[in-house]
C-alpha cells in the first residue's frame, strides 16, 4: 500500500495545468497535456473533487463532504491520497488559485450547445434534481437556511411597503397568463420585473421601492426571473424543474389564503405572508391553491452563494449572448391577459 502523503490540517487545490473533459456518463477525464497521462474521475466522485477548484483544508473539506454526500472519513482520506499521488491535488502553498470548476462547466456547456440531442453532460446525483443545465460542486439542498442571506431580514422588514406597491400594481398592470403546460388545473399568471438581465420597465416603474430593494440583492437583476406570481383559485402548478441549480429562488408570500401549499423535492413548505422561503427550484417542485381566492407571491432568483465572481460573470454573459430572456418576454407580450387577477 502506498505511503500516505495526506495532511488533514493542510490546504490543497487542483493544479491549474490540468484539463477536464466531461463524458456523457457524467464522469470526468483529466489530462495535463503530457503524453500518456489520463485519469478518469467516476461520476460518484466528481462532486468530491470539484470543491478543490478553490483552496480547501482537507479536514474542513471532509466535514462539508460528509454532510452533503454521506462519505466516511477513511474513504474520503483514501480518495485524497489517491488524487495527491496522481497529481490531481497539490499543496496550496505551491499552487495558485484555480478555476477548474468553471472550466468543467464551460466545457460541458460547449458540448451541450453543439449536440443535436441537447442533453447536458453533467447531472446531479439527487433523483429529484434535474435542471436543464447543472453546475457541479455547489451546496445542494431543497430548502436553504435564511441566516446565510442577510438581505432576508431587510426584505421581510419591508413587507408592508412591498405589499402596498403590489396592491397598487393590481389596479394598473395586466398580468399575463403563464403557458398552460405549467398548470395541470386552473390558471397561473405573472407580472415580470426582470428576466435574465432584461428589465421590464413598466412593472418596475409601478413598484419603485420594491425595485430598489430587489436591486440591492446580488444577482437579482442579472440572472433568472423576478416576478409577481398569481395562482388562480383551485389551481395547481404541475411538478417541474428550474433551469439551473446555479441560481436559488426566494418566494415572499404577499396574499396567501388557506389551502395553499408549496412542495420542493420531498419537502412540503408552509407559506406565511411576509416570511421568505429560499429554495432550489432545480429540484422537482409544484404549488397548489385549493382556496376560492387567488394566491399572490413575489418570486425572484439570485446567484448561488458558492459561485465565484468569474463563474457569475460567465453565467451573466451566457444569458445575454443566448438571449435567455427572449421567450419569457415574448410569451408575456403575446399571452392572454388574466382578467381574474385584477377582479
C-alpha positions as CSV (number, residue, x, y, z in Angstrom):
1,X,0.0,0.0,0.0
2,X,1.3,3.5,-0.9
3,X,2.5,5.6,1.9
4,X,0.1,8.4,2.8
5,X,1.0,11.9,1.8
6,X,-2.1,13.4,3.2
7,X,-2.0,16.0,6.0
8,X,-5.5,16.7,7.2
9,X,-4.6,20.1,8.5
10,X,-3.0,21.2,5.2
11,X,-4.7,23.1,2.3
12,X,-5.0,21.5,-1.2
13,X,-6.1,22.7,-4.6
14,X,-6.5,21.3,-8.1
15,X,-3.4,22.2,-10.2
16,X,-4.1,24.9,-12.8
17,X,-2.4,22.9,-15.6
18,X,-5.0,20.1,-15.5
19,X,-7.6,19.9,-18.2
20,X,-11.1,18.4,-17.5
21,X,-13.5,17.0,-20.0
22,X,-16.9,15.7,-19.0
23,X,-18.2,12.5,-20.5
24,X,-21.7,11.6,-21.5
25,X,-21.8,9.2,-18.4
26,X,-21.1,12.1,-16.0
27,X,-17.5,11.2,-15.2
28,X,-14.5,13.5,-15.8
29,X,-11.5,12.7,-18.0
30,X,-8.4,14.6,-16.7
31,X,-5.1,15.2,-18.5
32,X,-2.2,17.6,-18.1
33,X,-1.1,17.9,-21.8
34,X,1.6,15.3,-21.4
35,X,1.6,12.0,-23.4
36,X,0.3,9.0,-21.6
37,X,-1.3,11.0,-18.7
38,X,-5.1,10.5,-18.3
39,X,-7.2,9.9,-15.2
40,X,-10.9,9.3,-15.1
41,X,-12.9,10.6,-12.1
42,X,-16.1,8.5,-11.6
43,X,-19.4,10.2,-11.6
44,X,-19.8,9.5,-7.9
45,X,-16.6,11.3,-7.0
46,X,-16.9,14.4,-9.3
47,X,-18.6,16.5,-6.6
48,X,-15.9,15.5,-4.1
49,X,-13.1,16.7,-6.2
50,X,-14.6,19.9,-7.7
51,X,-14.7,21.9,-4.5
52,X,-10.9,21.8,-4.6
53,X,-11.1,24.2,-7.5
54,X,-10.7,26.6,-4.6
55,X,-8.3,26.1,-1.8
56,X,-9.6,23.7,0.8
57,X,-8.2,22.4,4.1
58,X,-8.5,18.6,4.0
59,X,-10.3,18.3,7.3
60,X,-12.8,21.1,6.5
61,X,-13.4,19.7,3.1
62,X,-14.3,16.3,4.6
63,X,-16.7,17.9,7.1
64,X,-18.6,19.5,4.2
65,X,-18.5,16.4,2.1
66,X,-19.8,14.2,4.9
67,X,-22.8,16.4,5.3
68,X,-23.6,16.5,1.6
69,X,-22.5,13.2,0.2
70,X,-22.5,10.8,3.2
71,X,-19.0,9.6,2.9
72,X,-16.9,8.4,5.9
73,X,-13.6,9.9,6.9
74,X,-11.4,6.9,6.0
75,X,-12.9,6.6,2.4
76,X,-12.5,10.4,1.9
77,X,-8.9,10.2,3.1
78,X,-8.1,7.4,0.7
79,X,-9.5,9.3,-2.2
80,X,-7.4,12.4,-1.3
81,X,-4.3,10.2,-1.0
82,X,-5.0,8.7,-4.4
83,X,-5.6,12.1,-6.0
84,X,-2.5,13.5,-4.5
85,X,-0.4,10.6,-5.7
86,X,-1.9,11.0,-9.2
87,X,-1.3,14.7,-9.3
88,X,-5.0,15.8,-9.1
89,X,-4.4,17.7,-5.9
90,X,-1.4,19.7,-4.8
91,X,-0.4,21.6,-1.7
92,X,-2.0,25.1,-1.9
93,X,1.3,26.6,-0.6
94,X,2.9,26.0,-4.0
95,X,-0.2,26.3,-6.2
96,X,-2.1,29.4,-7.3
97,X,-5.9,29.7,-7.3
98,X,-7.6,27.5,-9.9
99,X,-10.9,27.9,-11.6
100,X,-11.3,24.3,-12.6
101,X,-15.0,24.1,-11.8
102,X,-15.8,26.8,-14.2
103,X,-13.6,25.1,-16.9
104,X,-15.6,21.9,-16.4
105,X,-18.9,23.7,-16.7
106,X,-17.9,25.8,-19.7
107,X,-16.7,22.6,-21.4
108,X,-20.0,20.9,-20.7
109,X,-21.9,23.9,-22.0
110,X,-20.0,23.8,-25.3
111,X,-20.7,20.1,-25.6
112,X,-24.4,20.7,-24.8
113,X,-24.8,23.5,-27.3
114,X,-23.1,21.5,-30.1
115,X,-25.1,18.4,-29.5
116,X,-28.4,18.0,-31.5
117,X,-29.8,15.9,-28.6
118,X,-29.3,18.9,-26.2
119,X,-28.7,16.8,-23.2
120,X,-26.4,18.4,-20.7
121,X,-23.5,16.1,-19.9
122,X,-23.3,16.9,-16.2
123,X,-26.1,15.7,-13.9
124,X,-26.9,15.8,-10.2
125,X,-26.8,12.7,-8.0
126,X,-30.1,13.6,-6.5
127,X,-33.0,11.8,-8.2
128,X,-35.4,14.8,-7.8
129,X,-32.9,17.4,-9.1
130,X,-32.9,17.6,-12.8
131,X,-32.2,21.1,-14.1
132,X,-31.6,21.7,-17.8
133,X,-28.1,23.0,-17.0
134,X,-26.4,21.5,-14.0
135,X,-23.5,23.4,-12.3
136,X,-21.3,21.0,-10.4
137,X,-19.7,21.4,-7.0
138,X,-22.4,23.7,-5.3
139,X,-24.0,23.1,-2.0
140,X,-27.2,21.2,-2.7
141,X,-30.4,21.2,-0.6
142,X,-34.1,21.7,-1.3
143,X,-34.6,24.5,1.3
144,X,-31.7,26.9,2.2
145,X,-31.0,28.5,5.6
146,X,-32.2,32.1,5.6
147,X,-29.4,33.0,8.1
148,X,-26.9,32.7,5.3
149,X,-28.5,35.7,3.5
150,X,-28.5,38.9,5.4
151,X,-30.9,40.6,3.0
152,X,-33.8,38.4,4.0
153,X,-34.3,40.5,7.2
154,X,-34.3,43.7,5.1
155,X,-36.9,42.2,2.8
156,X,-39.2,41.0,5.5
157,X,-38.9,44.3,7.4
158,X,-40.1,46.0,4.2
159,X,-43.1,43.7,3.7
160,X,-45.7,46.3,4.2
161,X,-44.1,48.6,1.6
162,X,-43.8,45.8,-0.9
163,X,-47.4,44.7,-0.3
164,X,-48.7,48.2,-0.8
165,X,-46.9,48.7,-4.1
166,X,-48.2,45.3,-5.2
167,X,-51.8,46.2,-4.4
168,X,-51.4,49.4,-6.4
169,X,-49.9,47.3,-9.3
170,X,-53.0,45.1,-9.4
171,X,-55.0,48.2,-10.3
172,X,-52.7,49.4,-13.1
173,X,-51.0,46.4,-14.7
174,X,-52.3,43.4,-16.6
175,X,-50.9,40.1,-15.6
176,X,-50.1,37.7,-18.4
177,X,-51.1,34.0,-18.4
178,X,-48.2,31.6,-18.0
179,X,-48.2,28.8,-20.5
180,X,-50.8,26.2,-20.0
181,X,-48.2,23.4,-19.9
182,X,-47.2,24.6,-16.4
183,X,-50.6,24.1,-14.8
184,X,-52.4,20.8,-14.5
185,X,-55.6,22.6,-13.4
186,X,-56.6,26.2,-13.2
187,X,-54.5,29.3,-14.1
188,X,-51.2,30.9,-13.4
189,X,-50.3,34.4,-14.3
190,X,-47.3,36.7,-13.9
191,X,-46.1,40.3,-14.0
192,X,-42.3,40.3,-14.6
193,X,-39.8,42.9,-13.2
194,X,-36.6,41.3,-14.6
195,X,-36.0,38.3,-16.9
196,X,-32.3,37.1,-17.2
197,X,-30.9,40.6,-17.0
198,X,-33.7,42.3,-19.1
199,X,-35.7,44.8,-17.1
200,X,-39.5,45.1,-17.7
201,X,-39.7,48.9,-17.3
202,X,-43.5,49.3,-16.9
203,X,-43.6,46.9,-13.9
204,X,-40.5,48.3,-12.2
205,X,-41.8,51.9,-12.7
206,X,-45.0,50.9,-10.9
207,X,-43.1,49.5,-8.0
208,X,-40.1,51.8,-7.5
209,X,-39.3,51.0,-3.8
210,X,-39.7,47.2,-4.4
211,X,-37.4,47.6,-7.4
212,X,-34.8,49.4,-5.4
213,X,-34.9,46.8,-2.6
214,X,-34.5,43.9,-5.0
215,X,-31.7,45.7,-7.0
216,X,-29.6,45.7,-3.8
217,X,-29.7,41.9,-3.6
218,X,-26.7,40.4,-5.5
219,X,-27.6,38.7,-8.8
220,X,-31.3,39.6,-8.8
221,X,-31.2,41.8,-11.9
222,X,-28.6,39.7,-13.7
223,X,-29.9,36.1,-13.9
224,X,-33.2,34.2,-13.7
225,X,-36.6,35.7,-13.3
226,X,-38.2,38.2,-10.9
227,X,-42.0,38.4,-10.9
228,X,-45.2,38.8,-9.1
229,X,-46.9,35.4,-9.4
230,X,-50.6,34.9,-9.3
231,X,-52.1,31.4,-8.9
232,X,-55.8,31.2,-9.6
233,X,-58.4,29.7,-7.3
234,X,-58.4,25.9,-7.3
235,X,-55.3,25.8,-9.4
236,X,-52.2,23.5,-9.4
237,X,-48.8,24.3,-10.9
238,X,-47.6,21.0,-12.3
239,X,-44.3,19.5,-10.9
240,X,-41.4,20.9,-12.9
241,X,-37.7,21.6,-12.7
242,X,-36.0,25.0,-12.8
243,X,-33.4,25.9,-15.5
244,X,-30.3,25.6,-13.4
245,X,-29.0,25.0,-9.9
246,X,-26.6,27.9,-10.3
247,X,-29.4,30.1,-9.0
248,X,-31.6,29.8,-6.0
249,X,-35.2,31.2,-5.7
250,X,-36.8,33.3,-3.0
251,X,-40.5,33.4,-2.5
252,X,-42.1,36.2,-0.5
253,X,-45.8,35.4,0.1
254,X,-48.0,38.6,-0.3
255,X,-51.5,37.2,-0.1
256,X,-51.9,33.6,0.7
257,X,-55.4,32.2,1.6
258,X,-55.9,28.9,3.5
259,X,-55.4,25.9,1.3
260,X,-52.2,26.9,-0.4
261,X,-49.2,24.6,-0.5
262,X,-45.6,24.6,-1.9
263,X,-43.6,21.4,-2.4
264,X,-39.9,21.2,-3.2
265,X,-38.4,17.8,-3.7
266,X,-39.8,15.7,-0.9
267,X,-40.5,18.6,1.4
268,X,-43.7,20.5,1.8
269,X,-43.2,24.1,2.9
270,X,-45.5,26.3,4.9
271,X,-46.3,29.6,3.2
272,X,-46.7,32.5,5.6
273,X,-47.4,36.1,4.4
274,X,-44.3,38.3,4.9
275,X,-41.9,35.4,5.5
276,X,-39.3,34.4,2.9
277,X,-38.8,30.9,1.6
278,X,-35.4,30.2,0.0
279,X,-35.3,27.1,-2.2
280,X,-33.5,25.4,-5.1
281,X,-36.0,25.3,-7.9
282,X,-33.8,22.9,-9.9
283,X,-35.5,20.2,-7.7
284,X,-38.9,19.0,-8.7
285,X,-41.4,21.5,-7.3
286,X,-45.0,22.3,-7.5
287,X,-47.7,24.5,-5.9
288,X,-51.4,24.3,-5.1
289,X,-54.1,26.8,-4.4
290,X,-57.2,24.9,-3.2
291,X,-58.9,28.0,-1.9
292,X,-61.7,30.0,-3.7
293,X,-59.4,33.1,-3.9
294,X,-56.2,33.9,-5.9
295,X,-52.8,33.5,-4.2
296,X,-50.1,36.1,-4.8
297,X,-46.3,35.9,-4.1
298,X,-43.2,37.8,-5.1
299,X,-40.7,35.4,-6.7
300,X,-37.1,36.2,-7.6
301,X,-33.9,34.3,-8.5
302,X,-30.4,35.1,-7.3
303,X,-27.0,33.5,-7.9
304,X,-26.0,30.6,-5.7
305,X,-23.7,31.9,-3.0
306,X,-21.0,29.3,-3.7
307,X,-20.3,30.8,-7.1
308,X,-17.1,32.7,-7.7
309,X,-17.0,36.2,-9.4
310,X,-15.6,34.5,-12.6
311,X,-18.4,32.0,-12.6
312,X,-21.1,34.7,-12.1
313,X,-19.6,36.8,-14.9
314,X,-19.7,33.7,-17.2
315,X,-23.3,32.9,-16.4
316,X,-24.5,36.5,-16.8
317,X,-22.7,36.8,-20.2
318,X,-24.1,33.5,-21.3
319,X,-27.6,34.6,-20.5
320,X,-27.1,37.8,-22.5
321,X,-25.5,36.1,-25.5
322,X,-28.0,33.3,-25.7
323,X,-30.9,35.8,-25.2
324,X,-32.5,33.6,-22.5
325,X,-34.9,36.4,-21.7
326,X,-36.5,36.4,-25.1
327,X,-39.0,33.5,-24.8
328,X,-40.3,34.8,-21.4
329,X,-40.8,38.3,-22.6
330,X,-42.3,37.2,-26.0
331,X,-44.8,35.0,-24.2
332,X,-45.7,37.7,-21.7
333,X,-46.2,40.2,-24.6
334,X,-48.3,37.9,-26.7
335,X,-50.0,36.0,-23.9
336,X,-53.6,36.4,-22.9
337,X,-54.2,38.8,-20.1
338,X,-55.5,37.3,-16.9
339,X,-58.6,39.4,-16.0
340,X,-59.3,37.3,-13.0
341,X,-56.2,38.7,-11.3
342,X,-57.5,42.3,-11.1
343,X,-61.1,41.2,-10.2
